[in-house]
Amino acid sequence: MVDLTENLKSLEFEAGLTENEKQCLNLRSRSAVLTVSGCAHAVFVCQLIRLLRKKLVSENDISKTHLSVGIIGGGHMGKQLAMVLMHIANIKPSDINISTKRPEILEDISKTGVECYFDNIRLAKWTDVLFLCVLPSHLPQVCADLRCHLPLRCLVYSFISATPIKRLAILLDHSFIIKPQYEFAPCGDVTKMWYFHSEVTAALKDKEVLAASIPFSMSGGLSLDLSWVSAVLYSLLNMCTAEKLGSQKALQLLNDIFKTNISANTFSLQSFVNSSCASALLNSDDPFPWINLVDAQTKETPLSDLVSVNQSLQDCISVVFQKNFSNLEDGPKDALPGGNRN
């Protein structure tokens, strides 16, 4: 049976908007694309860390293999992220805690087993990866709570676009921070793919959306600064250093994680540190030096230079990114208003 309403403009979301309201449509697209892509990249980071921890068990007999994930902020981004981590990354609800001023509004998430409370200091002491999903106006108080309570090895991942990473590092007195830098350029109907699904979990089961989220080939109006990739890789290296793993073993583990049919040995010592440091590590069992992630995202590094020019490395990372979602099938297409793809 033919659907006579298909592609009928008068039924689309935009049809009910005034001319002034239509000028704000880009904000709607921007919000959708940042939420979906941001959650996809957060899943990728958590999956890489979990994979590294599993490999560290056999190499260094670490006592804790599971990943404790903390989220500060129970608004739209915080709730979507929690659902994605549970249903896409398959992180146990008991390994996720949320700190928010209004934990009572997270009843549905609490019922899954996620602990929801208002205690930023408690969360900081418990978590391995801490996602900041608060409004910029709330950040000074949040940072005041967290300051002096974040363990050195706690990775802070900020979704707060309005606060530069250097400022955030000062507020937190902490440099183990990743802050993705996105650029949004609206491109007509292409951006509609991002809000075609009502939930991010459904969107990330859509092959078209997932393909548009790959860090090196993002489409649909969004691009990601490649310093994010360098920061993610350096964060894995720091985790090896925190376990006092020798540089050669750390290098082997990272090469194992990113081993694909494209390349079996993606990284060398010179991929991460300068020549003099690499030479010193070559014949020793010392760990890599601790890398300041703020510097890694604001200055040129050996790794940023490599990532920007090495197509084989970019392809390997893209393959590993897609593998994290390879067990997912296309989910139900519950379109939001205005999400008609045709």
C-alpha positions in Angstrom: 0.0 0.0 0.0 1.3 3.4 -1.0 1.8 5.9 1.9 0.2 9.1 0.6 1.7 11.1 3.4 5.3 10.2 2.6 7.4 13.3 1.8 4.4 15.6 2.5 6.0 18.8 3.5 3.0 20.1 5.5 3.5 17.2 8.0 7.1 17.7 8.6 8.4 19.4 11.8 9.6 22.5 10.0 6.2 23.2 8.6 4.9 24.5 11.9 7.7 26.9 12.5 7.7 30.7 12.0 10.5 32.3 9.9 12.3 33.4 13.0 12.1 29.9 14.5 13.4 28.3 11.4 16.6 30.3 11.8 17.2 28.3 15.0 17.0 24.9 13.2 20.7 24.7 13.1 20.8 24.7 16.9 18.5 21.6 16.9 20.8 19.8 14.4 23.9 20.8 16.3 22.5 19.5 19.5 21.5 16.2 18.0 24.8 15.6 16.2 26.9 16.5 19.2 24.9 14.2 21.5 25.0 11.2 19.1 28.6 11.6 18.1 29.7 12.5 21.5 28.2 9.3 23.0 29.7 7.2 20.2 33.2 8.6 20.9 32.7 8.1 24.7 31.8 4.4 24.1 35.0 4.0 22.0 37.2 5.5 24.7 35.6 3.2 27.4 35.9 0.1 25.3 39.6 0.8 24.6 40.3 1.2 28.3 38.4 -2.0 29.2 40.3 -3.9 26.5 43.6 -2.5 27.8 42.8 -3.5 31.3 42.1 -7.1 30.2 45.5 -7.2 28.6 47.2 -5.7 31.6 45.8 -8.5 33.8 48.1 -11.0 32.2 51.1 -8.6 31.9 51.0 -6.9 35.3 48.5 -8.8 37.5 46.4 -5.7 38.2 43.8 -6.2 40.9 40.9 -4.4 39.2 39.8 -5.3 35.7 36.3 -3.7 35.5 35.8 0.0 34.7 34.1 2.3 37.1 32.4 5.1 35.1 31.1 8.3 36.8 28.8 10.9 35.2 28.3 14.4 36.7 25.1 15.8 35.4 21.7 14.2 35.1 20.3 16.3 32.2 19.8 15.2 28.6 23.4 14.4 27.9 24.1 12.6 31.2 21.0 10.4 30.8 21.7 9.5 27.2 25.3 8.7 28.0 24.3 6.4 30.8 21.9 4.5 28.6 24.5 4.2 25.8 27.2 2.9 28.2 24.8 0.3 29.4 23.1 -0.8 26.2 25.9 -0.2 23.6 29.1 -0.5 25.6 27.5 -3.2 27.8 28.9 -1.7 31.0 27.2 -3.1 34.0 24.8 -0.7 35.7 26.6 -1.4 39.0 29.8 0.1 37.4 28.1 3.4 36.6 27.3 6.2 39.1 25.7 9.5 38.4 26.0 12.6 40.6 23.4 15.3 40.0 21.5 17.9 42.0 18.3 16.2 41.3 18.8 12.4 41.5 15.1 11.9 42.0 14.4 12.6 38.3 16.6 9.7 37.3 14.2 7.1 38.7 14.1 5.0 35.5 17.9 4.8 35.4 18.1 4.1 39.1 15.8 1.1 38.6 18.4 -0.5 36.2 21.0 -0.6 39.0 22.9 2.7 38.4 23.5 4.6 41.6 22.3 8.1 41.4 23.1 10.6 44.2 24.3 14.2 44.7 27.9 13.9 46.0 30.6 14.9 43.5 33.5 14.1 46.0 32.2 10.6 46.5 32.0 10.1 42.8 35.5 11.5 42.2 37.0 9.0 44.7 35.2 6.1 43.2 35.4 6.5 39.4 38.1 5.6 36.9 36.6 7.6 34.0 34.6 10.8 34.9 32.3 12.4 32.3 31.4 16.0 32.8 27.9 16.7 31.5 27.0 19.9 33.3 26.1 23.4 32.1 29.0 25.8 31.9 27.4 27.9 34.7 27.6 24.9 37.1 31.2 24.1 36.3 33.0 26.3 38.8 31.2 24.7 41.7 31.6 21.2 40.3 35.4 21.8 39.9 35.6 23.2 43.4 34.0 20.0 44.6 36.3 17.8 42.6 39.6 19.7 43.1 42.0 17.8 45.3 39.8 14.6 45.3 40.6 13.3 41.8 43.2 10.5 41.7 46.1 11.1 39.3 45.0 8.2 37.1 41.3 9.2 36.9 40.5 10.2 33.3 38.2 13.3 33.1 36.2 13.5 29.9 34.5 16.9 29.3 31.5 17.5 27.1 31.5 21.2 28.2 32.3 23.0 24.9 32.3 26.5 26.3 35.3 25.9 28.7 38.8 25.6 27.1 40.8 22.6 28.3 43.5 24.8 29.8 40.9 26.6 31.9 39.4 23.3 32.9 42.8 21.9 34.0 43.4 25.0 36.2 39.9 24.7 37.8 40.4 21.0 38.5 44.2 21.1 39.3 44.2 18.0 37.1 45.8 17.4 33.6 44.5 13.9 32.8 41.7 15.3 30.8 40.2 14.7 27.3 38.0 17.3 25.7 36.8 16.7 22.2 36.7 19.7 19.9 33.9 19.6 17.4 33.2 21.9 14.4 29.6 22.0 13.1 28.8 23.2 9.6 25.1 22.6 8.7 24.6 20.9 5.4 20.9 20.8 4.7 19.0 17.5 4.8 22.1 15.5 5.5 22.0 16.6 9.2 18.6 15.1 9.6 20.2 11.6 10.0 21.3 12.7 13.5 17.8 13.2 14.9 16.0 10.5 12.9 16.0 8.3 16.1 14.4 9.3 19.3 17.1 7.7 21.4 20.9 7.7 21.0 21.0 4.0 21.6 18.8 3.5 18.6 20.9 6.0 16.5 24.1 4.1 17.2 22.6 0.9 15.8 22.1 2.7 12.5 24.9 2.0 10.1 24.6 5.3 8.4 24.8 7.3 11.6 27.7 5.1 12.9 29.7 5.6 9.7 29.2 9.3 10.0 30.7 9.2 13.5 34.1 7.6 12.6 36.6 10.2 13.8 38.6 10.5 10.6 35.6 10.5 8.2 32.8 12.3 10.0 30.0 13.5 7.9 26.6 15.1 8.3 28.0 18.5 9.2 30.4 17.6 12.0 34.2 17.3 12.2 36.4 16.3 15.1 39.8 17.8 15.9 42.4 15.0 15.5 44.0 16.1 18.8 41.2 14.0 20.4 42.7 10.9 18.8 46.2 11.7 20.1 44.7 12.3 23.6 42.9 9.0 23.6 46.0 7.1 22.6 48.2 8.9 25.1 45.6 8.2 27.8 46.1 4.5 27.2 49.8 4.9 27.4 49.5 6.7 30.7 47.4 3.8 32.0 50.3 1.5 31.2 52.7 3.9 32.9 50.5 4.0 36.0 50.8 0.3 36.3 54.7 0.7 35.9 54.6 -1.4 32.7 57.8 -1.3 30.8 57.8 0.7 27.6 58.3 -2.3 25.3 55.4 -4.2 26.9 53.2 -1.1 26.7 54.0 -0.7 23.1 53.2 -4.3 22.4 49.8 -4.0 24.2 48.8 -0.9 22.2 49.9 -2.7 18.9 47.8 -5.7 19.9 44.7 -3.5 20.5 45.1 -1.8 17.2 46.1 -4.9 15.2 44.0 -5.2 12.0 44.4 -6.7 8.6 45.8 -3.3 7.6 48.8 -3.4 9.9 50.1 -5.7 12.7 52.5 -3.1 14.2 51.0 0.3 14.1 53.2 2.0 16.7 56.8 2.4 17.6 58.6 4.2 20.5 59.0 7.3 18.2 55.2 7.3 17.7 54.8 8.7 21.2 58.0 10.4 22.3 60.8 12.3 20.7 63.9 10.6 19.4 66.1 11.2 22.4 63.5 9.7 24.8 62.8 6.8 22.4 66.6 6.0 22.3 66.7 6.0 26.1 63.8 3.6 26.3 65.0 1.3 23.6 67.4 -0.6 25.8 65.7 -0.3 29.1 62.6 -1.7 30.9 61.5 1.8 32.1 57.9 2.8 31.6 57.0 5.6 29.2 57.0 9.1 30.9 53.6 10.4 32.0 52.1 12.4 29.2 50.3 15.7 30.1 47.0 15.3 28.1 46.4 19.1 28.1 49.7 19.6 26.3 48.9 16.7 24.0 45.7 18.5 22.9 47.1 22.0 22.6 50.6 21.5 21.3 52.3 19.5 18.5 53.5 16.1 19.6 55.2 13.1 17.9 51.8 11.4 18.0 49.8 14.3 16.6 52.2 14.6 13.7 51.9 10.9 13.0 48.1 10.8 13.2 47.7 13.7 10.9 49.8 12.2 8.0 49.7 8.4 8.4 46.7 7.1 6.4 47.4 3.5 7.5 47.2 4.5 11.2 43.9 6.4 10.5 42.5 3.4 8.7 43.5 1.1 11.6 41.8 3.3 14.2 38.7 3.5 12.0 38.5 -0.3 11.8 38.9 -0.7 15.5 36.2 2.0 16.1 33.8 0.2 13.9 34.5 -3.2 15.5 33.2 -1.8 18.8 29.8 -1.6 17.3 30.1 -4.6 14.9 27.7 -6.7 17.0 24.9 -4.2 16.7 22.2 -4.4 14.1 20.1 -1.7 12.6 17.6 -0.7 15.3 14.0 0.5 15.0 13.7 3.7 13.1 11.5 5.8 15.5 11.8 9.1 13.8 11.6 12.4 15.6 9.6 15.2 14.0 11.3 16.4 10.9 13.5 13.3 10.6 12.2 12.0 7.3 15.3 10.9 5.3 13.7 10.8 1.9 
